[in-house]
């Protein structure tokens, strides 16, 4: 009888130890599903952005056979320092210190950066609204693509109230978009996203053509520098 009692005590002790182990175990981490905006951003290399220390690019618009006059940008995102070089002038400023002296340059920078890094702007621009995803006919290729609309508030920023219909494929790569000024029903401008090129893991579309191909907003001299690069 005594040995039976001892055995029962041992079993109870073991059960108690197991119970304590269950209670003190760390909770299981549930991986959160990425939003559509995040999926588009990551498809274009957003995970590499924290390492980016320098971005360089020239923005220009070619019309018919006339080559546009480019704006050459150097951006240090960690310091938010921007340098603009044109044929006429050089402007060097820090964005948090922008005043009326630099307002025109900063407005041009925001526009040009937006075209360059629209996949990332979907994540960065938290004040803008994103619609639900639906399938729609792309304006230029006339193919069926996924569509999401980015709409900016009616107040604040350089271009309040504007909307962008973004068309992307099943790999979350942007193929076309439509800009609608002031969220108008009719398109203001529709272009392609072409010549997708990889820069240190970040994918950038270098050409944006209107239907017919005689108007091309494009980027040249593109380079991305990471922190771990000399």
Buried (B, 14 or more C-beta within 10 A) or exposed (E): EEEEEEEEEEEEEEEEEEEEEEEEEEEEEEEEEEEBBBBBBBBBBBEBBEBBBBBBBBBBBBEEEEEBEBBBBBBBBEEEBBBBBEEEEEBEBEBEEBEEEBEEBBBBBBBBBBBBBBBBBBBBBEEBEBBEEEEBEBBBEEEEBBBBBBBBEEEEBEBEBBBBBBBBBEEBBBBBBBBBEEBEEEEEBBBBBBEBEEBBBBBBBBBBBBBEEEBBBBBEEBEBBBEEEE
